[in-house]
Amino acid sequence: MSEEQLKKDPEKEKMKVKSVKKMKEIMTAYYIDAKTASQNGKKVGWITSGGPVEPIIVMDAIPVYPENHGAMIGAAKMGVDLCEKAEDMGYCRDLCSYARSDIAASLVNGGPIGGLPAPDFLVCGNNICGTVLKWYEIQARYYKVPLFIFDTPFCHTEFSSEAREYVRRQIDEYIKFLEEVCGKKFDMDRMKEVGRLSLQGQRLWQEVLDTSMNKPAPLSAFDAFFHLALIVTLRGTQTAVDYYVMLLEEMKERAAQKIGSIPNERYRLLWDNLPVWYKTRWLSEKFASYDACLVADTYTTAWCGSLDYLDENDFLGSMVEGYTRIYLNIGVDEMLKIIKKMIKKYEVDGFVMHSNRSCKPYSLGQYDIMKTLQKEMGLPSLMIEADMVDERSWSESQIETRIDAFMEIIKQKKG
């Protein structure tokens, strides 16, 4: 290799997000803590991504997310092997690939980190989908641990008073459940502090995402998929707040210096649905080859979508609406309102939708949304059919052809 090849490309180095290193350090420490929890007298609670995690933080237990683990499995390209193992166990291929890979990983300590630490209890919120109910029941039986189900009524358009009372009673039951499994009293003063940190972290995360309103965008949706980890796993902690303060400062500096997430940004796109974890780099580079940047997405935005409903002065009470009216627990008309706001906010030229074989609640209604956006806003849309973890549902030649055609339409439209 020549000396020139050995030298780092200064332009590429300048475009790298420096905070990535810190994120990796934090996540490594987090998983070490979780895997050594029993040695340190701490409890581990598995919880769904849309579940109310703050009370677990209050109890000084460590929340662990099987869905995050599924994303890691997908990114490490280990999904097919684990999904096939689950299918050999009798689980249908049509089931969520997060669920299949997690169930199989438990049996063989599979995945990029050698499996998750065994849980002391499980918390399942069905505000993201119905699959999690059976998934968590399976894992509760396998590990022989208690399971709490946090049931949230679907909000087609509004949140009724009956629904509010129903969910509020469950929060009281949830606290009692945690006191029993953790063997100590719930600290209401600590809850206030954790709630404050949770809201602060969510606000900071929204500010980070909003830096992509700049042109060029200093952060892409593909970057956001990576940096999302802390607002999910460590929401309600000082660690998450400190990290997003640092990341926000870096994004502001990049915006001021006109450092974009991709070189030569000309077209701005919006992404819908979960990432295709095993192809994020390929997709990023493919769109970048057309000078197109995915500047925002509905997925990472969902973790600050409850800010309108959460109250710092009554966080526990406001969790009722905050955890019920999340993106996947609202009707298509409500989703459409959010997407329209994002299109205007980030000034996007096109909409990319991942029709995700594994996530029916997220994918249901996408064609209606696409048709409405084309009719009312004249926005070109692209539908990519794939799966978030299982690579067997990926057809690269077909998707590449669709992207090429989509970008030609956008180029002609923009002139």
MIVO-211882 format. One record per residue: z, x negated, y negated of N, C-alpha, C, O in turn; residue in one letter. Coordinates in steps of 0.02 Angstrom, whole numbers, plus 50000, padded with zeros to 5 digits. Each point is the difference from the previous one (the first is absolute). Layout:
MIVO-211882
ZXYZXYZXYZXYa;...
END
This chain:
MIVO-211882
500004995850060500005004249940500004995649937500374995149997m;499215006649954499944995949940500615000949955500395004750007s;499684990549946500565000449953499965006249957500515003049983e;498874999050001499905006049959500235006250037500305004549970e;499564995750096500215005750039500755000450007500295005450006q;500034988849995500724999850007500365002449937500555002750002l;499114996249942500305002149936500035007649996499555003550024k;500974999149946500075007249992499555002449944499924996749949k;499795009150061499585003149949500475002749946500385004650012d;499604992449927500475002149948499935007449981500505003249982p;498894999550022499905007049982500335004650051500335004949983e;499594993450081500325003950053500764999449997500365004950012k;499884989149972500724999049995500295004249944500555002850006e;499084997649938500235003849942500055007450016500435003549973k;499144998950071499985007250015500535002150052500125005950008m;500194989350025500515001650050500625002949966500204997849946k;500115007250086500625002849975500584995750024500124999450060v;500234997549893500524995250017500605003350034500354996850040k;499775009649945500595003450027499975001250075500505001750032s;498914997449997499915001050072500504995850040500295002350049v;499804991549930500464995450035500705002850002500344999950052k;499905002749891500675002849995500065006250045500515000950033k;498985003249967500005006050042500094998150073500415003050035m;499224992149988500054997850070500704997550016500265001350054k;500054995149899500684997450010500495005850007500444999950043e;499495005049914500465005850001499935003950065500505001850031i;498884999449989499895004050061500234996150062500245003150048m;499684990449953500244995950056500765000550005500275001050054t;500074998449889500735000549998500235006950022500505000850035a;499125004349943500175007050018499985001050076500465002950028y;499014994850004499945001050072500514995750039500235002050053y;499934992249921500534995950031500675003649997500375000350049i;499775002749892500635003849992500015005950048500525001450031d;498925002049976499975005850044500094998050074500335003450038a;499364991049980500054997850070500684997050018500174999550059k;500204998549891500674997150012500555004749977500584998049994t;499245008349993500485004849972500625000850043500565000149975a;499345000650091500575001150045500494994249999500605000950008s;499144993149982500434994049996500424999949937500524996849996q;499235006849953500345000049935500365006649987500205001449943n;499895002650109500375006349994499655005349960500325004449972g;499004995350025499625005149963499615004550047499824998050056k;500065008149921499615004850038499264999649978499854998449943k;499715003250104499295000549985499785007250009500125003150052v;499554999749897499745006850005499255000049991499744997849949g;499915004850101499275000849993499895006449959500325005150012w;499214994649941499875005749956499265000549985499654994949995i;500115011149998499295001149982499884997949928500464999849959t;498914998650025499834997349934500165004949944500144997949944s;499845008650070500155005049948500715002450003500185004849965g;500244992050076500695002250009500464997849944499854995149965g;500715008450025500484998349946500424993950019500515000550034p;499264993749945500314993750021500634998249961500434996450026v;499625005949912500554997849957500705000950032500414995549994e;499735010250039500665000750032500134994750054500574998250012p;498914999550021500084994750050500214993549966500434996350025i;499275002349918500184994149960500735000549979500374995050002i;499855010949977500695001249979500494998250056500534997249988v;499285004350074500434998750058499974992750023500304998250050m;499324997749913499934992950016499694998950069500124994950032d;499485009949990499604999350061499314997449980499825000249942a;499814997450107499344997149985499455004950023499935001350059i;499685001349894499465004550018499404996150027499804994949971p;499925007450083499414996950030499465005350008500155005750019v;499234992549967499455004849998499484998650054499614995349993y;500385008750060499484999250051499295000449973499554996850026p;500355007249921499335000449970499794993449969499434998050005e;501054998849961499864993349973499814995250055499554995949994n;500825004650062499864995950058499295001450026499644995450020h;500175011049980499335001950021499474996849955499484997850024g;500655002149911499544996849953499944992550015499454997349998a;501114999550016499994992950017499614998850065499624995150005m;500465009350043499634999550063499255000649986499604996250028i;500215008549929499305000949982499724993949965499454997650016g;500924999949934499774994149962499934993950044499584995749988a;500855003850063499984994350047499495001050055499934995850045a;499705009849952499485001750049500295000450071499684997850049k;500915005049957500335000850065500035007450020500325001750050m;499345002549911500055007250010499685002550064500295004250034g;499124993349983499645002550058500404998950064500075004650040v;500204989549968500384998450061500605004750008500125002650054d;500264998349891500605004250004499825007450007500335003750037l;499144998549929499795007050007499775001450072500155005350027c;499504989950003499795000950069500595000350048499995003750049e;500534992349936500615000250041500315007049997500235002750050k;499795000249889500285006749992499585005150038500275004750030a;499074994549968499575004650035500104999550075499965005050036e;500174988949989500154999150071500655003550019500105001950058d;500344998949892500645003550012499915007650000500465003750017m;498944998649964499855007150000499925003149932499905006149994g;500144989949952499915002649933499265000349982499634995350012y;500175010249958499305001349984499764995449944500384998449954c;498984999650050499714995749948499965003649933499954996849947r;500065009850054499955003849937500664999949961500025002249942d;500514995350088500644999549964499974994349948499604995450006l;500835005149945500054995049946500074992950030500414998950044c;499204996449930500024993250026500644996349980500204995350034s;500125006949912500674997249984500495001850057500374995850024y;499615010649996500455002350052499864996550066500454997650034a;498915002249985499824996950063500204992650002500294997750049r;499544998649898500164992950000500754998749999500244995250030s;500145009149935500724999149997500335001650067500454996450022d;499345009050009500295001950065499884994550052500444998250039i;498944999149961499844994750048500374993549983500234996550045a;499825001949890500344993949979500734999950021500274994750017a;500055011149984500705000450021500104997850072500514997150018s;498995004450023500064998350072499894992650013500304997250046l;499274999649914499814993050015500194995149945499804994250000v;500615008349950500164995949942499364997149969499964994049985n;499565010350008499344997949975499955000049925500465002249965g;498974995550010499894999749928500104993049972500234995650036g;499605003549901500024993349970500704997149991500074993949990p;500465010350013500684997349992500415000950064500624999949999i;499035001250057500355000650064500415006350007500535000050030g;499215005449941500355006550005500525000849946500224995249968g;499985011150021500515001649950500704999550031500085000750061l;500434998249896500695000150026500175007050025499805004949970p;500564995550085500195006650028500405003949948500444997249968a;499435009350025500355004049951500685002550025500105000850061p;500365000249893500645003350015499955007549988500385003850027d;499134998249931499875007049987499305000649971499714995149977f;500025011050023499345001349972500035005749950500385004850009l;499214994649939499955005349949499265001749992499594995749983v;500255010650030499305002149998499895005349946500285005450004c;499314993049947499805004949949499305002450016499544996050008g;500375010549997499345002750019499575001649939499535003950005n;500644993249937499615001249940499344996149999499605000849954n;500294995050097499364996350003499545002850054499395000149992i;500905002350063499605003050053500465002950054500614999149997c;499095004450051500395002950054500074995450060500455000750040g;499094994449965500014995350056500664996250003500254998650055t;500034999749887500614996049999500585003350038500444996650026v;499575010049975500545003650035500034998050074500524998150025l;498915002550009499974998350071500064992450010500324997850048k;499384998449908500034992650003500734997749999500214995950042w;500185006849911500694997849993500455002850055500504997050019y;499325008950006500365002750058499914995550061500484998750037e;498914998949972499854995450055500424993649994500294997750049i;499734999649890500374993749990500755001050004500374995650023q;499875010249955500725001550006500215000450073500544997650019a;499035005350023500155000250072499974993150030500424998150041r;499074998049939499914993350029500594995549984500254996450044y;499975003749893500554995649979500695003250009500524996749991y;499475009850027500645003750011500444999849937500594998250004k;499115003649940500375000049936499905006849966499525003650016v;500934998349938499945006549965499425000249951499814994949971p;499925011050020499435001149955500175005549951500245005350019l;499624993549916500085005249949499305001949976499614995649981f;500255010850019499355002549976500095003249932500375004849992i;499284992449959500025002549931499385004349990499454997449990f;500645009150013499455004850000499845002449929500435002949967d;498964995950011499805002149932499445005250004499474998650029t;500625007349943499475005149999499394997449962500074996149953p;499355006050068499384998049967499945003549933500135005949994f;499684990349955499935002749931499265001049984499674995349977c;500075010550034499295001249985499884999449925499544996549978h;500875006949983499924999649927500684999249964500044996549949t;500485006650078500644999849965500574998950048499925000550061e;500674998049911500604998750039500485005849989500305000549946f;499775003850103500405006149992500754998549999500224994850023s;500165009949951500734999349998500295000050071500494996650013s;499195007250032500235000250069499904993250034500434997650037e;499004999349949499864993450028500494994949972500244995550036a;499925005249899500474995349968500695000450034500304994850015r;499945011249996500655000950032500004997250072500484996950022e;498975004450013499944997850069500034992350006500364997350042y;499264999449915499984992650003500664997149975500224994850025v;500095008549925500644997449974500545000050053500404995350005r;499625009950036500495000350055499894994350049500474997250028r;498905001149982499854994550046500254993349975500194995750039q;499805003349895500244993749973500744999250015500244994550016i;500145011049978500714999850018500094998350074500444996150018d;499145006950024500034998750072499804992750015500294996850044e;499235000749919499764993150007500574995149986500104995150036y;500285006249911500564995749982500535000050055500274994750017i;499875011250010500485000450055499764996250061500394996650034k;498965003949980499704996450056500094992549991500194996550047f;499675001049892500064992849987500724997750005500144994550024l;500325009649953500724998250006500204999450073500394995650018e;499355008750024500164999850071499714993850034500354996550037e;499005002249951499684994450035500214993249972499994995050036v;500205004849900500214993749970500764999050002500244994449988c;500125010950026500734999450008500374998749935500524996650001g;499235006049943500364999149937499805005549951499515003650010k;500884997049937499905005249949499414998349954499894994249983k;499755011049997499454999149953500284999049930500435003849978f;499334991049987500254998149934499555003149946499444997749989d;500825007549978499605003449948499864995649939499485000549969m;500994995150014499894995449944499434995150017499584998549958d;500434999150103499464995550021499335003750000499484997149985r;500535009450033499395004050000499695000249931499384999749993m;501045000749955499745000149931499644993549984499475000149968k;500814994450054499704993549986499354999050040499504997649973e;500515004450090499394999550041499455004549973499424998149999v;500775007949979499515004649970499704997149937499405000549989g;501014996349971499754996849938499504994550017499484999549968r;500694996450081499564994550020499355002650031499474997249990l;500595008350048499405003050030499525002349946499404998650003s;500865005049948499585002449946499714994249959499425000249981l;500984994850007499764994249962499434996550038499504998149970q;500595001250096499484996950041499365004050000499464997249995g;500605009450010499415004350000499634999849933499394999949998q;500995000049948499694999549933499634993449993499444999849973r;500874994850050499694993449996499364999850042499504997249979l;500535005850080499415000250044499435003849966499424997950004w;500745007749962499495003749964499714995749944499395000149988q;501034996249977499764995549947499544994650028499504998249969e;500674999250089499584994950033499315003050014499494997049983v;500505009050047499365003350015499615001549937499384999749999l;500975002049948499675001849937499674994149965499585001049956d;500604993050064499664994249969499255000050018499604996749967t;500225007050085499295000450019499605004549954499405000950010s;500925001949940499635003649948499624994949956499525001849966m;500714992050036499664994749963499324998550032499905001150059n;499654996349900499344997950024499904992649983499984998349941k;499954997450108500015001450072500705001550025500504998149968p;499555005350089500655001750029500324993850031499694996850042a;500915001549937500334994150028500245001050071500174995250035p;499845011149987500265001950066499535005050031499815004949967l;499994994150096499585004850034500425004250048500584998450012s;499125006950015500365004050050500184995750060500525001050031a;499044994349987500144995750057500614995549987500384998550045f;499704999349892500614996349982500605004650004500534998050025d;499395008149950500565004849999500235001750071500605001050011a;498934999350037500205001450069500514994950024500465001750038f;499464992149941500454994650021500675000549962500534999650031f;499445001149904500604999949958500415006450005500565000349973h;499175004850060500365006350010500634999150043500475004049994l;499544991050048500514999450053500715000949975500405003450033a;499784993849909500695000349978500215006849975500585002050008l;498975001749961500195006649975500105004850059500315005349992i;499434992950066500125003950060500644997650035500465003950011v;499554989750007500554997550042500654998949963500545000950029t;499444997249907500614998249964500105004149937500304997749952l;499435008450048500095004549943500755001449991500355001650048r;499894997849891500715001149987500414993650001500615000249999g;499054994050002500354993549999499814995949939499475001049971t;500964994450011499874995549944499424995350018499634997949956q;500315000550108499474995550022499315002849982499584996449974t;500325010050039499365003249984499885000249925499454998649976a;501075003049986499945000249927499814993149973499544999449959v;500814995550062499864993249976499294997850017499664996749960d;500125005150100499324998050020499485003449956499524996749978y;500565009750010499495003649961500024998149926499505000549965y;501084997350011500034997249932499554993849996499624999149953v;500444996650099499614993850002499255001550009499584997049966m;500265007750078499305001750012499685003149938499434998549983l;500955005949983499745003249940499854994849945499495000449966l;500964994850027499894994749951499364996150016499624998449955e;500285000150109499404996350020499375004249986499504997349976e;500535009250039499415004349989499845000649925499425000149981m;501105000249979499895000349927499684993649974499575000249957k;500664994250070499704993549980499274999750021499584997649962e;500285004650099499315000050024499565004549956499434998249984r;500845007649998499615004749958499864996949932499455000549973a;501064996249998499924996849934499484994550002499644998849952a;500324997750106499534994550007499335002250029499564995950013q;500365010649997499395002950028499844997350069499424998750018k;501105000350022499914997850069499985006150045500495003650007i;498934997750022499925005950042500174998750072500044994250022g;500045011250015500134999350071499394997550037500054996550051s;499365005249922499374997450027499604996849944500125001649941i;499434993850074499574997249947499515005349975499765004150039p;500094995849898499445004049972500065007550013499515003250021n;501074999749965500085007250011499525004049955499994999349939e;499605004950094499535004349964500125007450016499895004449958r;500324996950103500105006850023500715000950024500304995650031y;499985010349954500705001450016500045006150047499715005349986r;500644993850069500025005150052500725002150016500474996249988l;499595009950039500655002750021499995001050075499525002750028l;501024995150006500065000650073500475005750018500505001149967w;499325002550087500435005550025500164998850073499564998150040d;501075003149979500254999550068500294993050014499984995649957n;500295003550103500304993750019499474994550004499405001550007l;500814992249989499514994550008499744999650071500315002550047p;499124994449960499764998050066500284992950009499684995149982v;500925004550047500394993849996499644993950027500084994549973w;499535006250080499674994350031499364998049965499684995150018y;500125008749929499384998649965500094999849924499525000849963k;501094998350013500115000049927499624994349966499695001049948t;500324993050082499644994449970499245001350000499664998849951r;500095003650105499285001350005499795005249948499494999149966w;500895006350029499835005349951500044997449929499575001549958l;500964994650027500084997249933499404995649982499735000549945s;500084995250101499454995449987499335003749996499564998249961e;500375007050081499375003849999499915003549932499464999649971k;501065003850005499945003249935499934994949944499635001149952f;500734993350054499964994749949499304997049995499794997849947a;499845002350109499324997349999499555004249955499474997849979s;500745008450007499655004449953500355000149932499845004249958y;500624991250031500404999749938500415006449991500115002349945d;500105000650112500395006149998500724998650021500124996650049a;500345006049912500724999150014500325006850011499915004649960c;500454996150095500405006150010500634999249959500474996750021l;499545006449921500534998849951500625004350011500534998649971v;499425006650070500585004450012499915003650066499455000050029a;501095003049995499975003750063500555005250002500524999349967d;499375005950072500495005450006500594998050044500545002949994t;499364992350050500524998050049500594996449967500575002250008y;499304992449957500554996249970500325003849942500594999149984t;499025005249984500265004049944500515005150024500435002249962t;499534999750102500455005150027500744997949996500445004349998a;499694989250000500704997749999500304999949930500574997849991w;499065004749961500305001249935499795006949975500065001649941c;499705002550106499765006749982500565005149989499875005549976g;500754992650041500565004849992500394998849936500525003149989s;499244992449969500384998349939500125006049955500505000349964l;499055004650037500085006049959500575004450025500255004349963d;499964994750099500505004550030500694996750009500505003550007y;499524989949993500634996550011500394999249936499724998649947l;500945002350057500444999749942500524994550011500395000350048d;499624994849909500484994450006500725002449997500444997050031e;499695008449933500685002549992500235004450059500595001550008n;498945000650034500165003850060499494998450053499625004350023d;500374989449997499484997750046500055003750067499495002150028f;501114998749997500095003250065499735007150000499665002150046l;500505001649900499765006949994499255000449989499665004450026g;500084990949934499285000249984499574997450058499395001050000s;500924995850050499634998050059499695006050035499494999450034m;500825006449958499765006250031499275001149984499585000950044v;500264999149891499315001249979499594993650006499415000250018e;500904994149966499644993750002499724998350068499444997450005g;500935004150048499784998450067499605005750033499734999150054y;500255006749913499605005550027499305000149970499515001550034t;500454996949901499355000649966499624993449999499724998149948r;500274998550108499624993850003499275001550016499835005750018i;499744989449975499275001050002499765003550063499585004549996y;500684993750062499765002950063500315006750016499845003050052l;500624999449905500345006350014499825005449949500375004849989n;499044994349980499765004849950499305002450020499674996850041i;500115008749930499355002850016499424995949972500104995749957g;499305005750068499404996449978499875000849926499784995349967v;500365010750005499905001149928500454995449959499804997449948d;500825001650076500474995549965499774992850006500054996149953e;499715002150106499734993250010499424998749952499954994749970m;499625010350024499414999449957500204998849927499684996149965l;500855007150012500254999049932500204992749990499844997049949k;500525000350100500234993049996499404995249998499994995349961i;499525006050083499414995750004499605000149935499774994849976i;500155011249995499635000649937500334996049944499674996749960k;501005003650038500374996149950499884992550010499924996349951k;500085001650112499904992950014499304997749982499904994449976m;499615009950035499304998349984499934998749925499674995249979i;500645009149981499974999249927500434994149977499794996149957k;500805003250072500474994849980499714993050010500054995749957k;499655003350102499754993350017499254999249986499714994750013y;499985010649960499294999949981499564997550056499654994949994e;500385008750063499634997750059499295002850001499865005249971v;499714991150063499295001850006499835003450066499465002850007d;501004996850041499875002950066500635000750040500524997049985g;499445007050068500585001850040499854998150073499505002350028f;500944993650003499914998050069500555003350042500604999049988v;499195004950062500485003750041499984997350071499474999550031m;501124998849995500064997850070500185006150041500575002349999h;498955000350038500145005550046500334996950061499674997350044s;500995003149957500424996250046500135004050064500355005150000n;499374992550055500075003550065500735001350017500165005050033r;500284990549946500715000450019500415004649955500515002650022s;499284998449916500425003649953499675006649978499665000449950c;500465004750090499705006549987500235003049933499585002549963k;501084997450020500215003049937499674996849939499875003449950p;500014990150054499694996549943499255001449997499715000549946y;499975000150112499285000750003499765007249994499445001349978s;501005003450041499825007149995499895001949927500434998849957l;499005004150028499875002149931499604995049960499815001449943g;500064992750086499634994949961499305002149981499774998749944q;499895004850101499315002149984500015005249944499555000149958y;500955004350041500065004849945500134996549934499715001749949d;500734993250053500144996149940499384996549976499845000049940i;499794996950107499404996349983499485004649967499704998249949m;500195007750080499505004749973500205002349930499585000749956k;501075000650034500245002349935499904994649947499795001549944t;500374992350073499934994549952499264998949982499844998649943l;499735002050107499284999249986499745005649955499594998849956q;500665007350056499775005849962500285000049929499635001149952k;501034997850042500335000649934499974993749958500005000449938e;499974993750094500024993849961499384995650011499924994949967m;499655007250080499404996150014500164993150027499634995249989g;500935004250046500234993550023499724998450070500115003850047l;499514990749960499754998150066500594998650047500494996949981p;499445005450082500544999050049499724997250065499435001450019s;500994994750013499824996950064500535001850052500604999549986l;499185002550073500465001550055499934994650054499474999150028m;501084997349985500034995050053500415002950057500585001849991i;499124998550068500355002750058500274994150042499614995950025e;501055003849983500304994350035500705002050023500165006050008a;500264989150003500705001050020500404994349970499754994549990d;500885006849994500404995049965500214994150043500104994549974m;499955006550092500244994750045499524998750058499914994250021v;499795011150006499594999550061499284998149982499635004149974d;500184989750040499344997549982499435003250040499424999249982e;500755004350071499475003250039499655005549962499465002350019r;500844999949926499705005349959499614997349941499805003749955s;500084989750045499664996749945499284998350020499894996950052w;499635005049907499304998250010499764996349938499815003149950s;500194990350054499864996049941499305001049972499915000649940e;499594999750104499315000849976499915006749965499675000449948s;500635004950080499945006649970500355000249931499735002749952q;500874994550045500385000049938499674995749947499995001849941i;499744992550080499664995649952499395003549970499884999549940e;499755004150102499425003749975500215005449949499675000949949t;500885002550066500245005249954500234997049933499865002749947r;500484991650057500234996849938499404997849958499995000949939i;499504996150094499404997849964499675005849964499814999449941d;500125006350093499685005849970500425002849942499745001849948a;500914998450062500475002549950499984995749936499975002749945f;500024990850064500004995649942499335000249963499984999149939m;499485002250097499355000849966500025006249955499735000049945e;500585005450079500065006149960500404998549936499805002249946i;500754994350061500424998349943499634995549950500045001049940i;499604994150086499614995549956499485003949960499914998749941k;499755006050092499505004049966500315004649948499735001049946q;500855001750072500355004649954500244996449938499965002749944k;500314991350066500264996149944499444996849958500094998649941k;499335000350092499444997349964500014992549993499544997149970g;
END
